[in-house]
Amino acid sequence: MSIRFAAAQAVSSISTWGLKHVFRRPAANFPGKIALYVDPRLLANLRGKLTRGSIMVVGTNGKTTVTNLLADVLEGSGARVVCNRTGANLDSGVSTALLHAKEADWGVFESDELWLKKMTPQLKPTYVLLLNLFRDQLDRCGEIDRIQDSIVEALAASPETILVFNADDPLCATIAKRASELPGRERTRQIAFGVSESMGLAQNTVSDATMCQLCSSMFEYDFRQYGQLGAWHCPTCGFSRPSLDFAAQNVELGERELSFDIARPQPNAGESAPARPIRAAFSGAYMVYNLLAVGVAADLVGCGNDAIQAAIESFDPKNGRLQRYSVEGRSILLNLAKNPTGFNQNLKIIEKDASPKAVAFFINDKEADGRDISWLWDIDFEELSRQEGCVVFAGGIRGNDMQVRLKYAGIPSKVVKNTQEFLDELAKLPHEMNAYAIANYTALPSVKSALDAAEGEAGDPARADGRSSSSADDSSSIIAAAPEPARGAPRAVPQRSEDCLSTESPAQDRERTGSNERLNAVEPTETGESPARDQERTPIVIAHMFPDLLNLYGDGGNVRILSERLAWRGIPVQVKRVEYGESVDLGDVDLVFLGGGPDREQKLASAELMRMKDELAAYVKEDGPVLAICGGYQILGKTWLLGDEEVPGLDIVGIETRRPGTSADRLIDNIVLSSPLATHPVVGYENHAGRTYLAEGVKPFGAVVSSVGHGNNDADKADGALCRKVLGTYLHGPLLSKNPEIADWLLVAACERHARRTGESEPALARLDDAEELAANAFMADKAGAK
């Protein structure tokens, strides 16, 4: 034993004792963290405690559930197990678990995707169990390519480690292919699992993998389960779902139960072994994959079906994942959802309950959650709007944003300050109504604590929110109150930017005054109460360009906001989704939207747009309105970025984008602007590597007035560009969700174009009640330190 290792163990023991007995806090991370400072080779020295080996569980969704269940199966089979059951999944958490453990047979460890490469060189796991990859915390983790690179690097550092992967996920299969080609891993076994048949699920709007990473062609599917999972293949290069070594068959999903069979190979024989039946008293397509992963890993380490089924039947982690409560006779299901895919699968569970119900969504934006919550707009809450008798609440630090998202899904909701207020509201509803509480990562503990107390299992019922009365934690004292809607207040008249096409010299300001004043021409209307439509009027046409490629950061939500704000006013609207390979006649379009996307997808979209360059330029010269976000904004300029390379853009707007360093050198933060297009602050979130510079005569969208945020580049303290009726910006959120004045500026321009191209009278835009949007705006302006 080295001196460093001995010292690390001693420091760990002291810190563990102090945390438990002095500070009364759990010792899940800190003892390992301080021990790693003393001995950076700590994990390698602790590996000897595991006599048979270890299993590292990695993936975006389901890690904690799979890790705990697998540990239960092993223990039920008589094995001694070390496990980081609380989900402390960095090297400090795994180190702490090993430091606290005696000699064991197996280690079963949950690992953060980006930290796997830090642990595998020392721990040398027997298996890495790769569950799935979805976009998650883009502000912290970046795009999925970065996570894939990190996992491949981890496998390269441990050549003997066997990769067990979800072959239904093309992102996981790509990792498997890359890993098989690494020096030293050519003969290392890889094991693929998946679901062999369609589960017959309705598909959601956004998928995290639409194209082949080998040849940049669009995937085709024999069937799709959810997200990008399914039986996929590339029609160009032939890359396809690998043959399944373990397959789920005969899947049945009920309201509160599921079942399937695991077909597995017979070792050293040409015939398959009898299928293993799996039964569970909970539901969800994602749980099929979780239980399949558990069954596969358990089979590989020699556990029998009885142990697997016994662990499933007794599984009750009480960690907020699919945890069911009974509060005053009412059933409440609590679950975690921290990204669009996880949220959409939770909505599927809620939809299976056909009875009237109450649902609460708690959303935080702490560091562990990701500060950017634009992903809420990638969730198909519209499915919930079809549920009759559903009462909905929004809570957490970003409860106002949650309420706005629900509003545009057609779901009225009430903001609650904390879980106790949600429970108080529940008490007013019929007892036969079931309830659901869905929370993201840091919101989950306080919701769970309150529900524990309410059920009488833990805590002080008088303090059922699990916090002291002076706390301003997840959602208490931080929800911005909705201001009174200023129905009679005049709207600012936005000034048009000078003519700033890169192919022309600046011209005189030609703004027709009064365009936004027409918002006051009709009496204000409550959201959802549409005046009678003009049956003869043709619809305003919005072209959503390449939503299958340019779909990052929830930016597609801007199109929903624009269309809903027209529909609420009784103005017909048509959204044309122009997907890859399709075309559109811009002569029949009144507003164009361009979002941002990953490099590979953005390159495809750019190639399509380049073929439309002349038509787009003519559309802009005719004062056709365009909203372009992030990558879409860059493409409109002279140059934009593809990885570390600057490539030609459309050269329609006088901007160019350059990079000061690498793609990791990003500008990421909340941001607030003062813009000539709005009387309120313009709030959003930026996450971009490119630095954009405006040509002479091009006006920015707005000046940065927050204490955080940069905008176009590191120096100018301004964001975006205004050119005729083109609005380009780096602001996500999506932009229009908390900035209704900007939405209406675009809609006025769209109505003007519609009148010009059709000869119909220009529709008047009645003022809307934007109380929810302005409450979210005010909260974020204050949070970002707007001056």
C-alpha positions in Angstrom: 0.0 0.0 0.0 1.4 3.4 -1.0 1.7 6.3 1.4 -0.6 8.3 -0.8 -3.3 5.6 -0.8 -3.1 5.2 2.9 -3.4 8.9 3.4 -6.3 9.1 1.1 -8.1 6.4 3.0 -7.5 8.2 6.3 -8.7 11.5 5.0 -11.8 9.8 3.6 -12.6 8.2 6.9 -12.3 11.4 8.8 -14.4 13.4 6.4 -17.1 10.7 6.4 -17.3 10.7 10.2 -17.5 14.5 10.2 -20.2 14.7 7.6 -22.4 12.0 9.3 -21.9 12.9 13.0 -21.2 16.6 13.0 -22.9 18.1 9.9 -25.6 15.5 9.7 -25.1 15.3 5.9 -24.8 12.4 3.5 -21.3 11.3 2.6 -21.9 10.5 -1.1 -19.3 12.6 -2.8 -17.0 14.6 -0.5 -15.0 11.8 1.0 -14.1 10.5 -2.4 -13.4 14.0 -3.8 -10.9 14.9 -1.0 -9.3 11.4 -1.2 -8.7 11.9 -5.0 -6.8 15.1 -4.2 -4.5 13.1 -2.0 -4.2 10.1 -4.4 -5.1 10.6 -8.0 -4.7 6.9 -8.6 -7.3 6.1 -6.0 -9.7 4.1 -8.2 -6.9 1.9 -9.5 -5.9 1.2 -5.9 -9.5 0.4 -4.9 -10.2 -1.8 -7.9 -8.7 -4.8 -6.0 -11.8 -4.8 -3.7 -13.9 -6.2 -6.6 -13.0 -9.8 -7.0 -15.1 -10.5 -10.1 -15.1 -7.1 -11.8 -17.4 -4.1 -12.3 -20.2 -2.8 -14.5 -20.4 0.9 -15.5 -23.8 2.0 -16.5 -23.9 5.0 -18.8 -26.5 6.9 -20.9 -28.7 9.9 -20.8 -31.9 8.4 -19.3 -32.4 5.5 -16.9 -28.9 5.2 -15.3 -30.0 5.4 -11.7 -32.9 2.9 -12.2 -30.8 0.4 -14.1 -27.9 0.7 -11.7 -30.0 0.1 -8.6 -32.0 -2.7 -10.2 -29.0 -4.5 -11.4 -27.4 -4.3 -8.0 -30.5 -5.7 -6.5 -30.5 -8.6 -8.9 -26.8 -9.4 -8.1 -27.5 -9.2 -4.3 -30.6 -11.4 -4.7 -28.3 -14.0 -6.4 -26.0 -14.0 -3.4 -23.3 -11.7 -4.7 -21.6 -9.0 -2.6 -22.1 -5.7 -4.4 -20.7 -2.1 -4.2 -23.0 0.5 -5.8 -23.3 4.3 -5.9 -27.1 4.0 -5.3 -27.7 7.7 -4.7 -26.7 8.6 -8.3 -23.4 10.2 -7.3 -21.9 9.4 -10.7 -18.7 11.4 -10.9 -15.3 9.9 -10.0 -15.8 11.3 -6.5 -19.1 9.4 -6.0 -17.7 6.1 -7.3 -14.6 6.6 -5.1 -16.7 7.2 -2.1 -18.7 4.1 -2.6 -15.6 2.0 -2.9 -13.9 3.6 0.1 -16.9 2.8 2.3 -17.1 -0.8 1.0 -15.5 -4.0 2.2 -14.3 -6.6 -0.3 -17.1 -7.5 -2.8 -17.8 -9.6 -5.8 -19.1 -6.9 -8.2 -19.1 -3.2 -8.5 -22.1 -1.7 -10.2 -21.6 2.0 -10.8 -23.6 4.7 -12.5 -21.4 7.0 -14.5 -21.9 10.4 -16.0 -21.3 10.3 -19.7 -18.4 12.8 -19.8 -16.8 11.3 -16.7 -16.6 7.8 -17.9 -13.3 8.4 -19.6 -11.8 9.6 -16.3 -12.7 6.3 -14.5 -12.2 3.5 -17.1 -8.4 3.8 -17.3 -8.1 3.0 -13.6 -11.2 0.9 -12.9 -10.9 -1.3 -16.0 -14.6 -2.3 -15.9 -15.6 -5.7 -17.1 -18.6 -4.2 -18.9 -19.8 -0.8 -20.0 -23.6 -0.8 -20.3 -24.7 1.9 -22.7 -28.4 2.7 -22.5 -29.1 5.5 -24.8 -28.0 9.0 -25.8 -30.3 12.0 -26.0 -29.8 15.7 -26.1 -29.5 16.8 -22.5 -28.0 20.0 -20.9 -26.7 21.4 -24.1 -25.2 24.3 -22.2 -23.1 22.0 -20.1 -22.6 18.8 -22.2 -22.7 20.3 -25.7 -23.8 18.4 -28.7 -24.1 14.6 -28.7 -21.0 14.3 -30.8 -18.9 15.4 -27.9 -20.4 12.8 -25.6 -19.9 10.1 -28.2 -16.2 11.1 -28.5 -15.8 10.9 -24.7 -17.3 7.4 -24.5 -15.2 6.2 -27.4 -12.1 7.6 -25.6 -13.1 5.8 -22.4 -13.4 2.5 -24.3 -10.0 3.1 -25.9 -8.4 3.4 -22.4 -9.8 0.0 -21.4 -9.4 -2.3 -24.4 -10.7 -5.5 -22.6 -13.9 -3.8 -21.4 -17.0 -5.4 -23.1 -19.5 -2.9 -24.5 -23.1 -3.8 -24.0 -25.2 -1.3 -26.0 -28.7 -0.4 -27.1 -28.6 -1.2 -30.8 -32.0 0.5 -31.4 -30.2 3.8 -30.8 -28.1 4.7 -33.8 -26.0 7.0 -31.7 -25.0 4.1 -29.4 -24.5 1.8 -32.5 -22.1 4.5 -33.9 -20.1 4.4 -30.7 -20.0 0.6 -31.0 -18.7 0.7 -34.5 -16.1 3.3 -33.7 -15.0 1.3 -30.7 -14.6 -1.9 -32.7 -12.2 -0.2 -34.9 -9.9 1.1 -32.1 -6.4 -0.4 -31.9 -6.5 -3.2 -29.2 -10.3 -3.6 -29.4 -10.6 -5.5 -32.7 -11.3 -8.8 -30.9 -13.1 -7.4 -27.8 -16.6 -8.7 -27.6 -19.6 -6.3 -28.1 -23.2 -7.2 -27.2 -26.2 -5.6 -28.8 -29.7 -5.5 -27.3 -32.9 -4.0 -28.6 -36.7 -4.4 -29.1 -37.4 -6.7 -32.0 -40.8 -5.4 -32.9 -42.8 -2.2 -33.0 -44.5 -1.2 -29.8 -47.0 0.8 -31.8 -46.3 4.1 -30.2 -47.3 7.6 -31.5 -44.2 9.5 -32.5 -43.0 12.8 -31.0 -42.0 15.9 -33.0 -38.3 16.0 -32.3 -35.8 13.2 -32.8 -32.1 13.5 -31.7 -30.7 11.5 -34.6 -32.2 12.0 -38.0 -29.1 11.3 -40.1 -26.3 8.9 -40.5 -23.1 10.0 -38.8 -21.0 8.0 -41.3 -22.2 9.5 -44.6 -24.6 12.3 -43.6 -27.7 10.8 -45.3 -31.1 10.7 -43.6 -32.0 7.5 -41.8 -35.0 5.4 -42.8 -36.9 3.3 -40.3 -38.8 0.0 -40.5 -40.4 1.1 -37.3 -39.6 3.6 -34.6 -40.2 3.2 -30.9 -39.6 6.8 -29.5 -37.0 9.4 -30.2 -34.5 7.9 -32.5 -34.9 4.4 -31.2 -36.1 1.7 -33.5 -35.2 -0.5 -36.5 -33.1 2.0 -38.5 -30.9 1.9 -41.6 -29.0 4.3 -43.8 -30.1 3.9 -47.5 -26.8 5.4 -48.8 -24.0 3.6 -46.9 -25.9 0.6 -45.5 -25.1 1.3 -41.9 -28.0 -0.2 -40.0 -29.1 -1.6 -36.6 -26.8 -4.4 -35.7 -28.1 -7.9 -35.2 -29.5 -8.3 -31.8 -27.8 -10.6 -29.3 -30.6 -10.0 -26.9 -34.1 -9.0 -28.0 -37.3 -7.9 -26.2 -40.3 -9.7 -27.8 -44.1 -9.7 -27.2 -44.1 -6.4 -25.5 -47.3 -5.4 -23.7 -47.8 -2.0 -22.2 -50.7 -1.4 -19.8 -51.7 1.5 -17.7 -49.8 0.3 -14.7 -48.0 -2.8 -15.9 -45.8 -4.1 -18.6 -44.5 -7.4 -19.8 -42.1 -8.8 -22.5 -39.8 -11.7 -23.1 -36.1 -11.6 -23.5 -34.8 -13.8 -26.3 -31.2 -14.6 -25.7 -28.5 -16.8 -27.3 -27.6 -20.2 -25.9 -23.8 -20.0 -25.0 -21.7 -22.3 -27.2 -24.7 -23.5 -29.2 -26.4 -22.7 -32.4 -29.9 -22.6 -30.9 -31.5 -19.9 -28.9 -32.2 -20.5 -25.2 -35.8 -20.3 -24.0 -37.0 -16.7 -23.7 -37.0 -15.1 -20.2 -40.4 -13.6 -19.3 -40.2 -10.1 -17.6 -43.2 -8.7 -15.7 -43.4 -5.4 -13.9 -46.1 -3.4 -12.0 -45.2 -0.2 -13.7 -45.4 1.0 -17.3 -43.6 3.1 -19.9 -41.8 2.2 -23.1 -38.6 3.5 -21.7 -38.9 1.0 -18.8 -39.0 -1.8 -21.3 -35.5 -0.7 -22.4 -34.4 -0.2 -18.8 -35.5 -3.7 -17.8 -34.1 -5.2 -20.9 -30.7 -3.7 -20.1 -31.0 -5.1 -16.6 -31.9 -8.5 -17.9 -29.1 -8.6 -20.4 -26.4 -7.5 -17.9 -27.8 -10.0 -15.3 -27.6 -12.8 -17.8 -24.0 -11.9 -18.7 -22.9 -12.2 -15.0 -24.8 -15.4 -14.5 -27.9 -14.4 -12.6 -31.1 -16.5 -13.0 -34.5 -15.3 -14.1 -35.9 -15.8 -10.6 -33.5 -13.2 -9.2 -34.3 -10.8 -12.0 -38.0 -11.1 -11.5 -37.7 -10.9 -7.7 -35.7 -7.7 -7.9 -38.3 -6.1 -10.2 -41.2 -7.1 -8.0 -39.5 -5.7 -4.9 -38.0 -2.6 -6.6 -38.9 0.4 -4.6 -35.9 2.7 -4.5 -37.8 5.6 -2.9 -35.7 8.0 -4.9 -38.4 9.8 -6.8 -38.2 7.6 -9.8 -41.6 6.2 -10.5 -42.4 6.5 -6.8 -46.0 6.2 -5.9 -47.6 7.9 -2.9 -51.0 7.8 -1.2 -51.9 11.2 0.3 -55.2 11.3 2.0 -56.4 8.5 -0.2 -55.2 10.0 -3.4 -52.7 8.3 -5.6 -49.7 10.5 -6.6 -47.0 9.3 -9.0 -43.6 11.1 -8.8 -41.1 10.8 -11.5 -37.9 12.4 -12.9 -37.8 14.0 -16.3 -34.8 16.1 -17.3 -34.9 16.3 -21.1 -37.4 16.2 -23.9 -37.3 12.4 -24.5 -37.8 11.6 -20.8 -40.6 14.2 -20.5 -42.4 12.8 -23.6 -42.3 9.3 -22.1 -43.7 10.6 -18.8 -46.6 12.2 -20.8 -47.2 8.8 -22.4 -47.7 7.3 -18.9 -50.0 10.1 -17.9 -52.1 9.7 -21.1 -52.7 6.0 -20.3 -54.7 7.2 -17.3 -58.0 7.9 -19.0 -59.6 9.4 -15.9 -59.6 13.0 -14.8 -56.3 13.9 -13.2 -54.1 16.6 -11.8 -50.5 17.1 -13.1 -47.7 19.3 -11.8 -44.5 20.1 -13.5 -41.6 21.4 -11.5 -38.7 22.9 -13.4 -35.4 24.3 -12.0 -32.5 25.8 -13.8 -29.6 25.1 -11.4 -26.2 24.1 -12.6 -27.0 20.3 -12.4 -30.2 20.9 -14.5 -28.6 23.1 -17.1 -29.3 26.8 -17.1 -30.9 26.7 -20.5 -34.5 25.3 -20.4 -35.4 25.9 -24.0 -35.8 22.2 -24.3 -39.3 22.6 -22.8 -40.4 23.5 -26.3 -39.2 20.2 -27.7 -41.7 18.4 -25.5 -45.0 17.5 -27.0 -47.3 18.9 -24.3 -49.9 19.3 -26.9 -50.7 15.6 -26.3 -51.8 16.5 -22.8 -54.2 19.2 -24.1 -56.3 16.4 -25.5 -56.9 14.9 -22.0 -60.3 15.8 -20.7 -60.6 16.8 -17.1 -56.9 17.5 -16.6 -55.9 20.1 -14.1 -52.3 21.4 -14.5 -49.9 23.3 -12.3 -46.4 24.8 -13.0 -43.8 25.1 -10.3 -40.0 25.2 -9.7 -37.6 28.1 -10.2 -38.8 28.4 -13.8 -42.5 27.9 -13.2 -43.3 31.0 -15.2 -41.6 29.5 -18.3 -43.4 26.3 -17.7 -46.7 28.1 -17.6 -45.9 29.9 -20.9 -45.0 26.6 -22.6 -48.3 25.1 -21.5 -50.2 28.1 -22.6 -49.0 27.7 -26.2 -49.9 24.0 -26.0 -53.5 25.0 -25.2 -53.2 24.0 -21.6 -54.3 26.5 -18.9 -52.2 26.2 -15.8 -51.6 27.8 -12.4 -48.2 28.6 -11.0 -47.6 27.1 -7.5 -44.9 28.5 -5.3 -43.9 25.0 -3.9 -45.0 21.5 -3.5 -47.1 22.3 -0.5 -49.2 24.8 -2.5 -49.7 22.0 -5.1 -50.9 19.7 -2.4 -53.2 22.4 -1.0 -54.7 22.8 -4.5 -55.0 19.1 -4.8 -57.1 19.0 -1.6 -59.7 21.1 -3.4 -60.1 18.6 -6.1 -62.2 15.4 -6.0 -60.4 12.6 -4.2 -60.9 10.1 -7.0 -58.6 12.2 -9.3 -55.1 10.7 -9.5 -52.2 13.1 -9.5 -48.8 13.2 -11.1 -45.7 15.2 -10.2 -43.0 15.4 -12.8 -39.8 17.2 -11.8 -36.4 17.8 -13.3 -33.1 17.0 -11.5 -32.7 19.5 -8.7 -36.4 20.1 -8.3 -37.0 16.4 -7.6 -35.6 16.2 -4.0 -37.8 19.0 -2.6 -40.9 17.6 -4.3 -40.1 14.1 -2.9 -39.4 15.5 0.6 -42.8 17.3 0.6 -44.6 14.1 -0.6 -42.8 12.0 1.9 -44.0 14.3 4.7 -47.5 14.5 3.3 -47.8 10.7 3.3 -46.4 10.6 6.8 -43.3 8.6 6.0 -40.8 11.3 6.8 -40.4 15.0 7.8 -42.6 17.4 9.7 -46.1 17.7 8.1 -46.2 21.3 9.3 -43.2 21.9 7.0 -44.3 19.7 4.1 -42.2 21.5 1.5 -39.1 20.0 3.1 -37.5 23.3 3.7 -37.2 26.0 6.4 -39.6 28.9 6.2 -36.8 31.2 5.3 -35.6 29.2 2.4 -35.8 30.5 -1.1 -34.9 27.1 -2.7 -36.5 25.5 -5.7 -39.6 27.5 -6.0 -40.5 29.5 -2.9 -40.3 33.3 -3.2 -38.9 33.2 -6.7 -41.8 32.8 -9.0 -42.4 36.2 -10.6 -45.9 37.5 -10.1 -47.8 38.2 -13.3 -48.0 41.9 -13.9 -51.3 43.5 -14.7 -51.7 43.4 -18.5 -51.3 46.9 -19.8 -54.3 46.7 -22.1 -54.5 50.4 -22.8 -50.8 51.1 -23.1 -49.6 52.2 -26.5 -47.2 50.0 -28.3 -43.8 51.3 -29.4 -43.5 51.9 -33.1 -40.4 49.8 -34.2 -38.0 51.5 -36.5 -37.0 49.6 -39.5 -33.3 49.0 -40.0 -31.6 50.6 -42.9 -31.4 48.6 -46.0 -28.6 46.3 -45.1 -28.4 43.6 -47.7 -24.8 42.8 -48.3 -25.3 43.3 -52.0 -26.6 46.9 -51.7 -25.6 50.1 -50.1 -27.5 51.5 -47.1 -30.7 53.3 -48.0 -33.0 55.7 -46.3 -35.3 54.6 -43.5 -38.5 53.7 -45.2 -40.5 52.5 -42.2 -44.3 53.0 -42.6 -45.2 54.4 -39.2 -48.0 53.0 -37.3 -47.6 49.3 -38.2 -47.5 48.2 -34.6 -50.1 50.8 -33.6 -52.6 48.6 -35.6 -52.3 46.2 -32.7 -54.6 48.6 -30.8 -57.1 48.8 -33.7 -59.2 46.0 -32.3 -60.5 45.6 -28.8 -58.2 43.4 -26.7 -59.0 39.7 -26.8 -58.4 37.1 -24.1 -56.1 34.3 -25.2 -58.2 31.5 -26.8 -61.2 33.7 -27.5 -61.0 34.3 -31.3 -63.2 36.8 -33.0 -65.2 35.5 -36.0 -62.9 34.7 -38.9 -63.3 36.2 -42.3 -64.4 33.2 -44.2 -63.0 34.6 -47.5 -59.5 35.4 -46.1 -56.7 33.2 -47.2 -54.3 32.1 -44.4 -51.0 33.7 -43.4 -48.4 31.3 -44.6 -45.3 30.5 -42.3 -42.5 28.5 -43.9 -40.7 26.5 -41.2 -37.5 25.6 -43.1 -36.0 22.2 -42.5 -37.4 21.4 -39.0 -36.0 17.9 -39.3 -32.4 19.3 -39.5 -32.5 22.7 -37.7 -34.1 21.7 -34.4 -31.8 22.7 -31.6 -32.7 24.6 -28.4 -36.4 24.4 -28.8 -36.3 27.0 -31.5 -39.1 25.4 -33.4 -41.3 26.7 -30.6 -41.1 30.2 -32.3 -43.3 28.9 -35.1 -45.9 27.6 -32.7 -45.9 30.9 -30.9 -46.4 32.8 -34.2 -49.1 30.5 -35.4 -51.0 30.5 -32.1 -50.9 34.3 -31.8 -52.6 34.5 -35.2 -55.1 31.8 -34.4 -56.0 33.5 -31.1 -56.9 36.6 -33.1 -59.1 34.6 -35.5 -56.6 35.1 -38.4 -56.2 31.9 -40.5 -52.7 30.6 -40.5 -50.9 27.7 -42.4 -47.5 26.4 -41.3 -45.6 24.7 -44.1 -42.9 22.3 -42.7 -40.3 22.3 -45.5 -38.3 19.2 -44.6 -35.1 18.0 -46.1 -35.5 17.2 -49.8 -38.6 19.3 -50.1 -39.1 22.8 -51.7 -41.3 25.7 -51.2 -42.4 28.7 -53.4 -41.5 31.7 -51.3 -43.8 33.8 -53.5 -46.6 32.1 -51.6 -45.0 32.6 -48.1 -45.6 35.5 -45.7 -42.9 34.6 -43.0 -39.8 32.4 -43.1 -38.3 30.8 -40.0 -34.8 29.4 -39.8 -33.5 27.6 -36.7 -30.1 26.3 -35.7 -28.8 22.8 -35.8 -25.7 20.6 -35.2 -22.9 21.0 -37.7 -23.7 17.9 -39.8 -27.4 18.8 -40.1 -26.7 22.5 -40.6 -24.4 21.6 -43.5 -27.3 19.7 -45.2 -29.7 22.6 -44.6 -27.2 25.1 -45.9 -26.8 23.2 -49.1 -30.6 23.2 -49.6 -30.7 26.9 -48.9 -27.9 27.7 -51.3 -30.1 26.3 -54.1 -32.7 28.8 -53.0 -30.3 31.7 -52.7 -31.7 33.9 -55.4 -35.3 33.3 -54.4 -34.5 34.0 -50.7 -32.7 37.3 -51.7 -35.7 38.4 -53.8 -38.0 37.5 -50.9 -35.9 39.7 -48.5 -35.8 42.6 -50.9 -39.6 42.5 -51.1 -39.7 43.0 -47.3 -40.6 39.4 -46.6 -40.1 38.8 -42.9 -37.5 36.3 -41.7 -36.7 35.1 -38.2 -33.3 33.4 -38.2 -31.9 31.9 -35.0 -28.2 31.0 -34.3 -27.1 28.7 -37.2 -29.9 30.0 -39.4 -28.7 33.5 -38.6 -25.1 32.7 -39.5 -26.1 31.1 -42.8 -27.7 34.3 -44.0 -24.3 36.0 -43.9 -21.1 36.0 -45.9 -19.5 33.2 -44.0 -20.6 30.7 -41.3 -18.9 27.9 -39.3 -18.8 24.2 -40.0 -16.8 22.8 -37.1 -13.6 24.7 -37.1 -14.0 25.7 -40.8 -15.4 28.9 -42.1 -17.6 28.2 -45.1 -19.5 30.5 -47.6 -23.0 31.5 -46.6 -26.0 32.9 -48.5 -24.5 36.4 -48.5 -28.0 37.9 -48.2 -27.4 39.9 -45.0 -24.3 42.0 -44.3 -22.8 39.8 -41.6 -20.0 37.3 -41.3 -19.2 34.7 -38.6 -15.7 33.8 -37.4 -14.3 31.8 -34.6 -11.7 33.1 -32.1 -10.6 29.7 -31.0 -12.1 26.2 -31.0 -15.7 25.0 -31.0 -15.4 24.5 -27.3 -14.8 28.3 -26.8 -18.5 29.1 -26.6 -20.5 32.1 -25.4 -23.1 30.6 -23.0 -25.4 32.4 -20.6 -28.7 34.2 -20.0 -28.8 37.5 -21.9 -31.0 40.6 -21.9 -31.3 43.2 -24.7 -32.7 46.6 -25.1 -34.2 46.6 -28.6 -35.9 49.3 -30.7 -38.5 46.6 -31.5 -39.8 46.3 -27.9 -40.7 48.4 -24.9 -39.9 45.6 -22.5 -36.4 44.0 -22.2 -35.8 41.2 -24.7 -34.7 38.1 -22.8 -33.2 34.9 -24.0 -30.3 32.4 -23.7 -27.2 32.3 -25.9 -25.1 29.2 -26.7 -22.8 29.6 -29.7 -19.2 29.3 -30.7 -19.2 31.6 -33.7 -18.5 35.3 -33.3 -20.6 37.4 -35.8 -19.6 40.8 -37.0 -22.0 43.3 -38.7 -21.1 45.2 -41.9 -21.2 48.9 -42.0 -24.8 50.1 -42.0 -26.3 46.9 -40.5 -28.0 47.5 -37.2 -28.0 45.0 -34.3 -31.2 43.5 -33.0 -30.4 45.0 -29.6 -27.8 46.2 -27.1 -26.8 43.8 -24.3 -28.0 45.4 -21.0 -27.6 42.4 -18.7 -24.7 41.7 -16.3 -24.2 38.4 -18.2 -24.3 37.5 -21.8 -22.2 38.7 -24.8 -24.3 38.7 -28.0 -22.7 38.7 -31.4 -19.1 38.5 -30.2 -16.8 39.2 -27.3 -16.5 43.0 -27.8 -19.6 44.7 -29.3 -22.1 44.0 -26.5 -24.9 43.8 -29.1 -26.8 40.8 -30.5 -28.3 40.0 -33.8 -28.9 42.0 -36.9 -31.9 43.9 -38.4 -32.1 44.1 -42.1 -35.4 45.3 -43.7 -37.7 42.7 -42.2 -35.0 40.2 -41.4 -34.4 39.5 -37.7 -31.3 37.4 -37.0 -30.3 36.6 -33.4 -28.4 34.2 -31.1 -31.2 34.3 -28.5 -32.9 31.0 -27.8 -35.6 30.3 -25.3 -37.2 30.2 -27.8 -36.9 33.9 -28.5 -40.6 34.7 -28.8 -41.8 32.8 -25.7 -41.0 35.7 -23.3 -40.9 38.5 -25.9 -44.4 38.9 -27.3 -43.7 42.3 -28.8 -41.1 40.8 -31.1 -43.6 38.1 -32.1 -46.1 40.7 -33.0 -43.5 42.8 -34.9 -42.9 39.8 -37.1 -46.7 39.2 -37.5 -47.4 42.8 -38.5 -44.7 42.3 -41.2 -46.3 39.0 -42.3 -49.7 40.6 -42.5 -48.3 43.4 -44.6 -46.7 41.0 -47.0 -49.9 38.9 -47.2 -51.9 41.9 -48.1 -49.4 42.8 -50.9 -49.2 39.4 -52.4 -53.0 38.5 -52.2 -54.6 41.9 -52.7 -56.7 41.2 -49.6 -57.1 43.8 -46.8 -54.5 43.7 -44.2 -55.8 41.9 -41.0 -55.7 43.9 -37.8 -54.0 42.4 -34.9 -56.0 42.6 -31.7 -54.0 43.0 -28.5 -53.6 39.8 -26.5 -53.4 39.2 -22.8 -49.6 38.6 -22.4 -49.5 38.4 -18.6 -47.9 35.0 -18.5 -45.2 35.9 -21.1 -44.4 39.2 -19.3 -44.2 37.5 -15.9 -41.6 35.1 -17.4 -39.8 38.0 -19.0 -39.6 40.1 -15.8 -38.3 37.1 -13.8 -35.5 36.4 -16.3 -34.6 40.1 -16.8 -34.1 40.4 -13.0 -32.2 37.0 -12.9 -29.8 38.1 -15.6 -29.2 41.5 -13.9 -30.7 43.7 -16.5 -29.8 47.4 -16.1 
